[in-house]
Amino acid sequence: MSAAYPSVEEHTRGQIVSDAIGNRSVPVALRYDPVISPDDIHVVFPGGSDWVFARDLLVTGLRTPVRSGDVGVWPCGRVQAVLEFHSAKGAALVQFDSRALIRFLRRTYGHEEVPRALIGHGGRLH
């Protein structure tokens, strides 16, 4: 692909939800590279933990609970979303501001048709 379809990287913060340590905010990088993998996104946590899953999973999960393999996504109220990650070491729940996820997803579509779920005013889903 050409420069018309650049890679996308956004930085945001996520709240790790845990009874053991309480909720704590961590920096998170959201990445998309259409040349390497046009269907996938990366969610990268401090220490290099990199979760790769389908971009469509995140789009769908902003509206309704969905799971694929080790990753689950669901809306949490009107302005937040939860991503759930499972590994051999356990599970992690991370809560995000939906607007940050929507902004990132919109950028990943470049000149492609943006899914209806991402079209709205003020970052809200229809």
Beta strands, then each sheet from edge to edge (+ up, - down):
strand 1: 8-17
strand 2: 24-32
strand 3: 40-44
strand 4: 50-54
strand 5: 66-68
strand 6: 71-76
strand 7: 80-87
strand 8: 90-97
sheet 1: 4+ 3- 2+ 1- 8+ 7- 6+ 5-
end
